Amino acid sequence: PRLDGLFLRRFLRLQAVLFPGWPSPSALMFLTLLCVALLEQLVIYQVGIIPSQYYEVLGNKDFSRFKTLTAVALTLIVVNSTLKSFDQFICNMMYVSWRKSLTEYLHSCYFQGQVYYSLHVLREDIDNPDQRISQDVERFCRQLSSMASKLIISPFTLAYYTYQCFHRFKHMQIRVNAEPAAFYSWDQHL
């Protein structure tokens, strides 16, 4: 197998089977998974901020704020674990839906005309085509559903960190060029 134009065409053809239209259950589950994955990333970001807030609270010895921050941290952890579970549940639901759609599509192609006869009798190089259909569909749908949430969130994560790096790069340019900028600004005021 190669990752070429033929693979891409076949993969897009499969996507048309897995996502038959906009209001389809698969499309709605995919959209729900996108929302859950984005919300999960937001919660993970908030959990990542908490340790820096703890250092500030411990430095000020503010016990009431410490209790509040601990309650917020525990709530975020529970929300995060709930979102992760919901993420896995949606992926499993998509797996079942995709497996059903793809199996029905392949069986309709298999029983169309004399294809099943041709594969069983005339083609000796293909053994057990019906078993291959069921096992390959199961493997493909299982892998695709396990990758779905990671594939969904990757472009957003990439865009966010690209923005953060660009923002940091601009701040670093200001720091590196502080002296020329100061002289330029001073020259403007004369």
N, C-alpha and C positions, 0 to 999 in steps of 0.2 A: 504493500500500500504506500502511496505517495501523497503528499500534500500539494496537489496541483489543481488545475482548472476543473478537471473531471470530478475530483473530490468535492470542490466547492459547489459545483452544479448539483451533485447528488445530495449534498448536505442541505442546500437551499430547497431542493425538492421535498426532502424529508420535513423541513420546517413548515412547508405548506400543508403537509399532512398533520403535523403536530399542532399547528395553529391555523385551523381552517378559516377563521374570520375573526373580526374584532370582538363581537360579543360572545365568543365561544368560552366555555369554562376554562380551557387552557390559558387563553389570553388574560382572563380575569384573575386566575391564580398567579400568573406571571406578574401582573401589575401589583397584586397584593404582596407577592414576594419582594418586589422592588421596594415598596413602601416599608415593609418590615425590615428589610436589610438596611435601608437608609436610617430608619429609626434606631436600629441596633448599633450602627456606627456612631450616631449622635450620642447614645447612652455610653458607649465605650469611651468616647472622647471626654464626656463629663466625668466618668470614673477616673480617667487619667489625670484630670485636673485636681482631684481631691488631695493627693499627697502634698502638693505645694500649699494648699490651704491649711493642712494640718500643721505644717511647720510654722506658719504665721500664728495660728491659734496657740500652739504650744509655747511659742516665744512670748506671747502676751499673757499666758496663763489664764485664759478666759474659759472656765470650765463649762459655762452654759452654752457658749458657741461650740465647744468641743462636742457636747452631747448632741446638739443640732446637726453638726457636720457628720457625726457618726450615724445618726438616723438617716440622713440624706444618702450617705454611702451605702448603708444596708438596703435602702429602698432601691437605689440604682442597681445594686447587684441582683436583687430579686427581679427587677424589671428586665435586666439584661438576660438572666437565665430564662425568663419567660419568653422573651423575644427569640432567643436561640432555639427553644423548644418549638415555638410556633414556626420558625424558619424551617426546621427539619420536618415538621408536620406538613407544611405546604409543599416542600420538595417531594415528600412521599406521595402526597395526593397527585402532584403533577406526574410522578412516575407511573402511577396506576392509570391515570387518564391517557398519558402518552402511549403506554404499552397497549392499552385497549384500542386506541385509534390506529396505531401503526400495525398492529396484528390484523385488525379488520381490513385495512387497506391492502396489506400484503396478501391476505387470503383471497380478497376479491380479485387481485391480479393473478394469483396462483390458480384459481378455479375458472378464470376467464378463458374461453376457447378450449384448447387442448394442452395448455401449459403443464398441468399436473401430469398428464400422460407423457409428454415430451421429456420432462425432467426425470420421471421414474424409469421409463423404458428406453428412450433414445439416447439419453446422456448418462454414460457410465461413470463419468468423472465427478458427478455430483451425487453424493450418498446422503440419503435421508433428508430431502429438502424440507419436508414438513417439520422435522425436528430442528433443523438449522434455523428455520423461520422463527420458531418459538424461542429458542435459546439465544439467538443473536439479537432479536428484538428485546428480550429481557435484559441482556447485558448492555446494549446501547442505551436503553431508557434509564437503567439504573445509573450508569456513568453520567449521562447527561443531566439527570435530576440531581445527582450529588455535586455536580459542578455548577449548577444553575445560580445559586446564591452568590458564589464567588465571582462568576462571570458578570452577574448583574452589577455588583458593587464596585468592581475593578475600575471602570471608566470614571466613576464619581470620585473614588479614592485617588486615582491618578490625577484628575483635574484639580482636586483640593490641594494635594501636595505640590503640584506644579505651581499653583497660585502662591502657596506658602513659600516655596523656594524662590520664586520671582520676587515676592515682597521682601524676603530676607536679603536677596541679592541687591535690591535697590537700597535698602538700609545700609548695607555694607559699602556700597558705592559712595553714599553720603559720608560715611565715617572715613573712608580712604581719601576722599577728595574734600575733606572739611576745610583744609587750609586754602586751597585755591578758591573754593566757594566763598570763604570769608573775605579774601582779598577782592574777589569779583564784586561781592555785595558792598564792601567798603568803598570800592572805586565808584560804584553807582551813586553813592550818597554825597560825593564831593561836588 
